[in-house]
Amino acid sequence: MRKFLYPTIVAAMLATSVGAFAADTTTTDAIKAFDMKAMTLTLQDGSVYYLPKGFKDPGLKVGEKVNVTWHMTSDKHEVDTVTIAK
C-alpha cells in the first residue's frame, strides 16, 4: 500500500506547487483592434487579450503602443493592466 501512496502524495505536492510559479507577464506592442463589447484587445502580433470586467478605457486607439500586463488562464491571455506606452 505504501508503494502506491507515496508516489501519489509526491505527485499531488508537485502539481499544486506549479501554480505558485505562475507570474504576470508584460507585453509591449501597438494595438491592432480594440473591442469594448467583446472585452478584447488585439495587438499587432495577432495576440488577443481578454479585458477584465469593469475595465476603464484609458483612451486606447488603434495603432497606439501599449504595455499589457497579463497572465494565462486556461488558454486565454487575461489582462491585469493596460497602460499607454510613453
N, C-alpha and C positions, 0 to 999 in steps of 0.2 A: 504494500500500500504506500509506503514512504517513497519508493522509487517513482511513483506517479504523482504524488503530492508535491514534492519539492520542485520539480521542473514546472509544474503549473503555477506555483507561487512565484517563482523567479520570472516566468513569462508575464504574469499579471503585473508584477512590480515594474518591469521594463516597459510594458505597454502604457502604464499610467504616467511614467516619468517622461515619456517622449513629448507629451503635451506641454510640459513645463519649459521646454526649449523653444517653443514657437514664439517668434518675435515679430514685431511690426517691421515692415519694410517701407522704404521711401523711394518713390519713383518720380523723376522729373522729365516732363515731355510736354509737347503742345497738345491742345485739345483738338480732336477731330470732330467729335459730336458730344452734345450735352442735352439730355432729355430729363426734365424735372418730372414729367408724368410717369415715365418708366423708372425714374430714380437711378439713371445710369450716366456714366461719364466714360467716353471712349477717347483714348489717346491716339496720337499719330501712329504708334507702333501696332495699333489694332487691339490692344488690351482693353477689355471692358471692366469697369469698376462699378460696384453697386453701392449707392449712397445710403447712409443710414436714415431712418425715419427722423423727421424733424430737422433735416439738413437745411441750413441757412445759406442761400446762394450769395457768395461774396462778390458777385458781379462777373461771373465767368463768361467768357466769349470764345467762340471757335477761333483757333489759331493762337490763343494766348497760352503762354508757358506756365505750368502749374507744378507744385510739389504735392504729391499724393502719398499720404501715409496710410498703409493698408495691411491687412492680414488675410490669410486664406481660411475660408470656412467651407468645408466640403470641397467643391471645385470652383468656388466663386472668390473673386477679389473683393473683400468687404472693406469699404473706406472708413478710416478713423478720422482723418482731417484732410482738407484740401485748402491749399493756400496759393495765392498768385505769386509766381517766382519773380524776384526783382532782378 
